[in-house]
Amino acid sequence: MSMTQLVRILRFRDLLLLFVGSVIGSGIFLTPGLIFRHLGGSVGFSLLVWLAGGVLSLLGALTYAELAACNPEAGGLYCYIRDAFG
């Protein structure tokens, strides 16, 4: 029996896909059918709702990125709220 070692290499693409998978999660595979059923089976309207959700998520992420650029201290959302409201 020969002993082999695993190669421990993660390329940028691997890390990107791991990150996207952790952000999206398994809900991406469960919710399309539910949305499709709730919207009466309309494919076009389902895609429109899905696109609107994606745009809203993108706007939220861009807002959070802007807050992080303006206030680079550690603490995340707590620091942003503390600075905004005292």
C-alpha positions as MATLAB code, in Angstrom:
seq = 'MSMTQLVRILRFRDLLLLFVGSVIGSGIFLTPGLIFRHLGGSVGFSLLVWLAGGVLSLLGALTYAELAACNPEAGGLYCYIRDAFG';
ca = [
       0.000    0.000    0.000;
       1.536    3.301   -1.020;
       1.050    6.482    0.925;
      -0.056    9.400   -1.200;
      -0.612   12.942   -0.099;
      -3.275   15.290   -1.304;
      -2.170   18.349   -3.180;
      -3.153   21.395   -1.137;
      -3.711   24.013   -3.815;
      -6.662   26.362   -4.065;
      -6.672   28.597   -7.098;
      -8.582   31.876   -7.354;
     -11.411   30.156   -9.218;
     -11.746   27.569   -6.448;
     -11.905   30.226   -3.748;
     -14.413   32.270   -5.748;
     -16.713   29.287   -6.173;
     -16.432   28.396   -2.479;
     -17.318   31.982   -1.574;
     -20.286   32.126   -3.950;
     -21.525   28.779   -2.655;
     -21.359   29.958    0.928;
     -23.174   33.210    0.147;
     -25.939   31.711   -1.963;
     -26.354   28.509   -0.004;
     -28.728   25.704   -0.855;
     -31.760   27.997   -0.999;
     -31.000   28.742   -4.630;
     -32.030   25.159   -5.431;
     -35.213   25.175   -3.336;
     -36.913   28.505   -3.957;
     -37.356   28.672   -7.778;
     -40.088   26.028   -7.707;
     -41.885   27.778   -4.861;
     -41.753   31.137   -6.624;
     -42.941   29.548   -9.854;
     -45.957   27.994   -8.108;
     -46.864   31.179   -6.194;
     -46.816   33.228   -9.385;
     -49.234   30.958  -11.192;
     -46.705   29.194  -13.397;
     -45.632   32.257  -15.377;
     -42.008   31.778  -16.422;
     -41.554   35.395  -17.513;
     -42.921   36.844  -14.296;
     -40.894   34.368  -12.228;
     -37.704   35.483  -13.968;
     -38.665   39.126  -13.452;
     -39.175   38.564   -9.714;
     -35.880   36.645   -9.531;
     -34.080   39.463  -11.356;
     -35.617   42.094   -9.049;
     -34.406   40.130   -6.017;
     -30.927   39.947   -7.515;
     -30.845   43.691   -8.177;
     -31.970   44.441   -4.617;
     -29.285   42.109   -3.248;
     -26.666   43.813   -5.406;
     -27.741   47.252   -4.183;
     -27.515   46.066   -0.571;
     -24.031   44.662   -1.156;
     -22.870   47.882   -2.837;
     -24.253   49.934    0.051;
     -22.424   47.762    2.563;
     -19.212   48.077    0.503;
     -19.544   51.869    0.501;
     -19.991   51.896    4.276;
     -16.900   49.719    4.654;
     -14.884   52.063    2.427;
     -15.959   55.141    4.411;
     -15.334   53.557    7.816;
     -12.492   51.024    7.623;
     -12.344   50.133   11.344;
     -13.107   46.600   12.492;
     -16.601   45.923   13.799;
     -18.759   45.923   10.693;
     -22.408   46.826   10.994;
     -22.144   47.653   14.705;
     -19.627   50.428   13.964;
     -21.706   51.821   11.104;
     -24.829   52.034   13.278;
     -22.866   53.448   16.230;
     -21.369   56.174   14.027;
     -24.735   56.995   12.468;
     -26.854   57.119   15.623;
     -24.343   57.725   18.405;
];
